Amino acid sequence: MSLVSTSLDVPFMGDYAYDWALVDVETSGLIARRDRVLSVAVITIGPDGEQTGEFSTLLNPGCDPGPVNVHGLTVERLHGAPTFDQVAGRIGAMLQDRVLVAHNAQFDYDFLAYEFARARMWLPVSQRLCTLALNRQVDPPTDDMKLGTLAAHYGVPQQRAHDALDDTRVLAGILWASLREAARLDLPLPLVTCPPRAESQFTPKPPKSPCAYRNPGRLAPGGPLQQGMKVAITGETAHARAELVGRAVATGLNMMTSVSRHTSVLVTNEPASDSAKARRALAEGVPVIDEHTFLRLLADVRPGAAHQAAVAVVPVAEPEAEPVVGPVEPVPTTTTAAPVPEAAALPTTAPDVSVPAPRQPEPAVGTLDRPLAGRRVLVLGGAHADAAATRTRIVGLGGSAAVNLSASVTDVVLLPGGEGDRRMSRITALGLPVHDLHWLTAPTAASPAEAALRLQQPHVMPRGGVIDLPMPHGRPAPEWYVTASWAPQSGYEVDVVAFLLDEDEQVTCDGDFIFYGAPESPAGTVRLLTGGPAEQTIALDLASLPPATHKVVVAAAIDGAATFGTVGAIQIGAAPGSSGAPLARATLDAATTERTMLLAEIYRRGPVWRLRAVGQGYDHGLEVLVRGYGVDIAD
């Protein structure tokens, strides 16, 4: 049978024809390494759109089922259900040699990966497709990307939300409608490769508790240890390393696995050792003590200064309006000189006031000073500098500069050479208005029908722009998603990373560096998500960040000989929740020869969290940027 219609016409499929395995899981929580799957549904569909299999079951997780008010799965309902290892073989057979499809696919993929690891089995998935990421590319005129919202937009009936089987059937309809839109726009599918990974990476581990104290600096000669000091150990020790670390953590010390200029002391019985830690300590002038001295000092660790958490302030009773747009603060211009690998060489936050700027009325669409308000303009062709200047001009006129063709694009500006872009044939077929550069000197105002695609248009941020994130009931939204996307091309890979920084613009532990090799912070409050080969997201639970974290820096690095001038414009969008509509967007494309770029900062200012669009690039590689923030990566 066909999931959508018995008369479904599938000639449009072409390059989109795959064997699909559509999946939905209901879980006891949101952290895959800790929480469990309570129910799972799998529907398999062939390249012709015909359903080839279906399986669903409740699962007994052997633990508390979590938010029953969300999924309705009580202990009583789950009693007597099979455990995951009892059905893992059947699920694996349905996933084998198929593309896993899910809404927010990394969530389902990670939960299944951990469950298969607990069952001592491999998750047999080599590719996945996220319908959320696919619809971010399509960009339909909906106010969010929730499953129910997209179902209503595409005319797919939904009967029981948060029921795994019904959600999977709804997902099938959304997938087919989204593929039709992708074909209409000639969009490449955001398929994510899922290479086999070591089982140990999916073995649940207890998270490291962040140190509660600020780093007081280096150990003075003959002085005492103080809570918050960053301590590293290298070489052979008489006591077990785990014992030394455990005793040190219990006294309030911050145990690190690498050495940086902010390390307080290195413990080693071999000061002349050629280890990487010993060499770095010598180069940075970090004090070195032996194990015996360290144990003696552990007996009298002096009190330290605790990290100061931001205080939530309940706002006065006034209607919650659009986010306050703060002052546009200056950001250093893109530089091609490789900076010194020190924190001082990295961009710093320009001073700003701790209270929001006064609310300014938004000009009406079509006014003289913002004639492109509500318009989304795609620039094709031109040299990199000319295209970047054109996009800057579009933003200055109140418009939004698009990076890729999508359903929300209203206009196209053609620069020299743009007529040869592969997207031009599709733009012509769609009947989109195409203009030359002179159009920007006196653009025509958008009609209400053209401009009002959504009830709430994303706020367009210039490079260096700042906004306050909404604080309903005096607290930030549960989770924010900062997504970076770029035009898909071959020949290079872009890696998005994040740093959780304290008051000194330094990480408090090695786990505060989030990258492809360690995609989750120790407490699971910041995660790296991959939506496709040209999209990566940093998810932040601002309300649960440790008090030590005062800023999260989102950056990107490019591997090999390519530069961000090759990549071109990068778009960042910030949305509340994985399925939320973007609150703000910025297009960053000032880079030329740079290999690393700071994309955005999310930082505390008094009781408020703020988002800054940065766009600051460097010629050096990721390793130099990492060291500047106080962490090293092992080769």
N, C-alpha and C positions, 0 to 999 in steps of 0.2 A: 504494500500500500504506500501511497505518497503521504508524507506528513502534512503537506499544505493543501494540495488539491489534486484530485485524480487527473485533472487536465493540465497539470503544471507543465509549462513549456520551458525546457531547459537548454535550448540551443545557445543561450547567452553565456553558459558556463565557461566554455573554452578553457582558459588557463585556470579557472576556478574549480575545475572538476576534480574532486578528491573523494576518497573513502573517509567518511567522517564518523567520529564517536562523540556524541554530545553528552556532556556530563554535568550533573549538579549534585552538590553535597550539602547537607545541613550539619552543622558542627556545634560543639559544646562551648566554643569561644573563637577568637580571631587569630590566635598564635599557633601556627601549625606544629611547631616542635613541642608544644605543651598540651594543646587541646586535641580532642578526638572527633572522628566522624560518627554521626548519629544515624544518618540515612544517606543512601547513595542511589542515584538513578543513572542508567546509561542507555542511550538510544543510538543505534548505528544506522547510517544512511549511506547509500551508494552514490557514485558520481551522477547517476541519473535522477536523483531526488527520491528514490524509493527507499522506504524503511526496510532494513534487513534484520533488525533485532531489537529487543527491548528487555531491560532487567531493572528491577528496583527492589530495595529491601530496607527495613529498619535494621539498626545494628546496636548491639549491646556494648557500650564503650567501657564498662567496668568502672565508671567514675560518675561524678555529678553531671547531669546533662546540660547545665548552664542555663541560659536565658529561655526558659520555657515559654515566657510571654511572647517570644519572637517566633520560635519554631513549633511550639505546642507538643514537644516530645518529652513526656514525663518519664520518670523512672518506671512507673507501672506500664506505660505503653512499650517501653524498650525491654521490659523483662521477658525473657524467653526468646528474644531475637538472636540471630547468630552473631558471633564476633567477626571482626573484619577478616582475620586469617582464614575463617571458614568459607568466605566467599571470594577471597582474593584471586584464586585461580580463575574463576568464572569472569570476574571483572577484567583481569589481565588478558584473557582470550578475546574479549570484546574490544579492548584498546589496541591490541597488537596490530601493527601495520596500518593504523588509521591516524588521522590528525585529530587530536583531542580538542574539542570546542567547548568553551564555557564562557559565561559572562563574568568578567574579572578572572580570566583563566589561570593566572599565576596562583591565586588563592586556592582553587580546586586542585591544581597540579601539585602544589606544595603539600596540601593535606593528604592527597593520595600517595605522594612520595614517602611521607613519614609513615603512613599506615602500612605500605608495602615493606618498608624497612623493618618495622616492628614484627611483621610476619616473616622476616628473613627472606624476602623476595625482591626482585627488581620491578620497578614501574616501567612497563614496556611501551614507552611513548618517546618518539623521536622528534615530533613536531606538535606545536599547539597553536590554536588561533583563538584570540580573545575578541568576542563580539563587542565588548566595550571599546577596545582599541580600534576595531574596524569602524565603529560608528563615530569615534573621535575623528577618524580620517574623513568619513562621509559628511559628518557635521550636519545632521538633520535639524530642522527648526523646532527643536524640543527644548523645554526648560531644564531638563536634566537627562541623564543617560540610564536611569533605572530601568530594570527589566519591564516593570509594569508600564512605564511611560513610553518606552519604545514599542511595546506590544500595542498600546492604544494608537500610537502614531502609524504603525504599519498595518493596523487592522487585524491583529492576532488575538483571538479570545484567550482570556486568562480566568481560570476558575478558582484555584486555591494557591494564593501566594505563599511562599516558603514551604510548599510541598515539593519534594525533590522531583517526583515524576511529572507533575503538572508543570513545574518550572522548566523541565527539560523539553517538554512538548512545546511550550511557549518559545523556548530558545530555538527550536527548529524553525518555527515560523519567522522569527527575527533574523536568523542566519540567512534564510533564503531571500527575504526582503532586502537585507543589507548587501548580499552578494549582487542582487539586481542593481542596487544603487552604485555599488563599486564598479560594476561593469559599465553603467551609464557614464560614470565619471572617468573610466579607464584607470582605476586606482590599483596599484599592486597590493596583494594581500599581505597583511602584517604577520606573516608566519614566523614563529619563534622556534629555533632549533633547540632541542632538549637532549644534549648528549648524555650518555651514561655517566653517572656521578658516583663517587665512592659511597658505599652504604653508611660509613661513619659520619658523613656529612648530614645524614638524615636521622642519626641516632640522637634522641632528645638529651640535652645537656642542661644542667642548672645554670641560669644566667649569672654572670658576675655582678655582684652588687656594686654600684658606683661609690667611689669614696665620698664621704659626706663633708670633707674638709678641703679648703682651698690650699693650694701649694704655697708654703711659706718661703720657698726658695731653697738654696743649697745648704747642706750641712756645713756649719762653721768648724774649723779645726778645733778639736777638743770639746766641741759643743754637743748638746743633746739632740736627739731626734725629736721631731715635732709632727703632730698629726697633720696629714695632708701631704707630707713629703713624698715625692716620686722616687721610688727605689727600684733598681734593677739588680739582678743577680746573674753572674756568668761563671762558667767553669765548674769543676768538681767541688762538692761541699761535703763536710763530715756528716751533717744532718741531711735528711731527705729534703729535697727542694720543696716538696709539698708542705712539709712541716714548717720550714722557714717562712714560706709565703703565708700559710695559715696563721702563724703566730704574729706576723707583721700586720696582716689585715685586721686581726682582732684588736690591735692597739690603735688602729686608725690610720695606718700608712697606706699609700697608694702604690701597689705593686705593679710594675710595668714589665713588658716583655722586650722592650727595646730601650735604647739610650738616645736622648736628644739634648739640646742645649738647656732644656728645662728640667732635666733629671737632677734630683737633689743629691743622690749618692749612688755609686756602684759598689756592690758587695762582691768581692772575689778573693780567693786565696792565691791567685796567680796574677798579680798586677802587671807582669810583663807578658801576659798572654797575648796571642795574636787573634783572639776572637773579635768579631765585628763590634761587640759591645765595648770591649776594652779599648779598641782603636778609636771608636767614636768618643768615649769618655776622655781619652788623652787629647783628642783634637778639640774638644769643647771645654776642657778644663774642669770636668766634673770630678768632685772629690771621690777617692777610692778608699774603702776600708775592708778589712778581712772579716771572715765569718765570726771569729771570736769577739771582735770589737762590736760587730753588729748585734750579737746576742746580748752582750753586756748593755748596749744602749737600749735594747728592746725592754729592758727592765724598768726604764724610766723615760717613757715617751711623753713629752710635754703637750698640754692641750693646744688645739689648733682653732682656727676661725672657720666656722661652718659656712657653707655656701648659702647665700641669701636667696630664698625663693621669691618669685614675684607674688605680690599680694593681689588676690582677685577682688575687684571692686564692683559691687552691684550698682549699675547705673541708676541715675535718678529716673523717676517714672516719666519717660518720654518715648515716643514711638521709635522703634528700631528702623532706621532708614538705610539708605545705601551706605556702604563702607565709607568712612571719612577719607578723603584724599589728602594726604599730608603734603608737605612742601617737597618739590622736586629738588633733591639734594645733589650736589655735584659729585660725579664719579670720575676718577682719573681717566684720561684718554688712553686708548689702547696703545701699548708700548711694544716695540719689537726688541728691546734690549732685555737680555736675560737678567732678572733681578738676583740679588744676593739671597741665598736660601735661608732667610731669617724671617721671623714674624713681622719685623719692622718693614720688610720689603714688600709685604703683601698689602692689598688695599685695606684701609680701615674705614670704619663707619664715620662719616662726617657728623659733627655734633648736631643734634637737633633737640627741640624742646620735648619735654616729657608729656605734654598735653596735646591732644589733636588740634590740627589747624582748624580755623572756623570753616563751617560748611559753606561751600560756594555753590550757587544755583547752576545746574547744568544748562548750557545753552540749548535751545530747542533745535531739533534736527532741521538742517537746511539754513541755519543762520549764516550770516556773512563770514563770521570768524571760524566756523566749523562746517564748511559746506559738505565734507565727506562723512559727517557723523552718521553712524548706522551702516556705512558702506564697508565692504571687505574687498580689498583690492590686491590682485595677484600681479606681480611684476615679472616679466619674461625678458630674457636677453640682456645685452649690455655688459660692459666690463664690471667687475665686482664693485669697484668704488662707485660707479654710476648707479648700479642697482641699489646699493646701500643708501646712497643719497636720495634716490627716488622714494624708497620705503620710508626714510626719515621724513621726507616732505609729506607723504600720505598721512603719517601719524600726526604731523603738525597741523594738518587740515582737519583733524578729528576722525580720520578713518582708521581702519585696522589693516595692517599689512599681512597678507596671507603668505604662507610658505609653500603650500601645496594646493592643488585644485580640489575644491570641496563644494558641497551643496550650498554653502553660505557665501561663496564668492559672488560678488555683484558686478565687478568690473575687472578688466584686464588692461594693464599699461604695457605697451610693446616698445622695447628699446631695440637698438640695432642688433640684428641676429636673432631676435626673439621669434621671428616667423618660422625659424627652423626647429623650435622646441616641439618635442613629440606631442605635447598637450594641445597644440594649436588646432589640430583637426577635431579634437573633442570639444574645445571651446567654441569652435565654429558651429559644430552640430548642436550644441546647447544654446546657441544664440546669445551668448554673453556679449555685452558691449565691449569693444576693443578700442583703446584710445592710444594716441601717441603722447609723448612727453609734454607737449604743449597743453594738453587737457588740464594738467595740474595747475596751470596759471589761472584758469577760470573754470573750475569744474562745475558741472550742472548739479543743482541740489537734488538729493534723492527724494523720490515720492514716498509717501507713507507706506505704500504697499511694498516698495523695495526695502525700506529701512526696518520695518517692524517684523523681522523674522522671529524674534523672541520677545517675550514680555520684558526680560532683563538682559540687555546686551552686556557683554564683558567690558569692564573698564580697560581702556587702551593705555598702557603705561609706556612712556618714553624711556630710553636708556637713562638710568639714574632715578627714575620715578619711584615714589614710595606711597603705599597705602596702608591704612590700619585694617587689620583683619577683624571682622565682626566679632563682638563679644556678647552673645545673647545670655542674659541672666548673669552677666559679669564674668563669664568664662569663655574661652575660645571654643569653636566647634570641635566635636570629638576628634576629627582627623582631617588633615589637609593634604591634598595631593598636588605636588608641583611637578608638572609634566613638561619634559623637553622633547621637541620633535624637529625634524629636519627633512629635506628632500631626499628620498631614498636613492642611493647610488652605490656602485660597487667599487672595490679597490681600497676601502678604508673602513675602520670600525671606530665608532664614538662610544666612549664609556662615561656614563654619568656617575658621579660620586658625591658624597656628602660628608661634612665634618661637623661634629657636635662640639662647640667651643664654650669655654668658661669665660669668666670676666677678663682673663688675661689673653683672650683670643687663642687659647691652646686647648687641645683635647685633654680630658682628665684621665683617660685610659686608652689603650690601643684599640679597644672595641668601639671607640667613638669615631672611627674612620669607617665609613660605609662604602663598599665597592663590590665589584662582581665576585671577588673571592670571599667576602664576608658581607653578605647583603642585608644583614640585620644587626641593629645595635644590641648590646647585652640584654637590655630589658624589653626588646621588641618594640620600642616606641618610635624608631625610625627604620624604614625598610626601603630597599631598592627593588623596584618592580620593572620587568621588561615587557612592554606591550607589542614590540615588533622590532625589526632591524633598524627602524628610524624613529623609535620612540622609547624613552625610559622615564620612569617616574620615581620621585622620592616621596614616600608617604610618611607623614609626621603626626603623631599623637601629641599635640602641644600640651594638653591638659595633664599628661602623664610624664612629660620630660623630667629628668632629675633636676633638682634645684640648681645644680652646678651648671646646667646648660643654659647659657644666655643668648646663644646665637647658633643657628644651623646654616652653614654655607653649602650651597649646591653648586657644583662645578662640573666641567666636562673635560675630557682628555682624548686626544686622538693618537692612535698608534701608527708607527711607521713613518714614512716620509711625507705623508699628506699633512695639510694644515687646515685651520678653520676657514681660510680663504677658499680652499677647495670645497669644503662642506657648504659654504654659503650661509644664508640666514638660518638662525636657530630660533624657534618660537618657544616661549615658555608660557604656561597657563597654570593658574592656581585655582583649585576647586575644593569646596568643602565636601569631603567624602569621595569614595572611588567613583560614584555615579553622579556627582554633582555637576551642575553647569559651571563653566569657568567664571569665576568672579572677576579675574583680571587676566590680560594677555600682554605680552611684550615680544617684539621681534628684535633680536640682537644679531647684527651682521657687520659690525665695525672691524672684525678680525681680518687679517691678511696672512701673515706668516706665523701666527701663534699656534702652539700645539696644546696649550691648556687655556681654559677660560672659566672665569667665575661667572655663573649665570644669575644667581639670585641669593639673597640673604633673608632669612626669617629670624627676627631678633626681638628681644624684649625692650620696651621703652616704657618704664614705669609699669603700670598694670596691663599694658597693651602689647600685643604681638604685632609686629609690622613686617611687611614684605617689600623688599627693594629689588628692582630689576637692575643688575650690575653691568654685565657685558664687558668685563675687563679681561684682556688676554695677555699671555706670556709666551715667549718663544721656547722656554724650557719645558721639559717633560713632567709627567705627573709626580715622579719621585721627588723633585725639588719642591713642588707645591706641598706635598705631604710632609716633608721635613720641616717646612716653614711653620706648619701647624702643630709640630711637636710629636710626630710619630714617624717611625721608619717602617718600610716594607722589606721583608726578607727577600733576597733574590730568588 
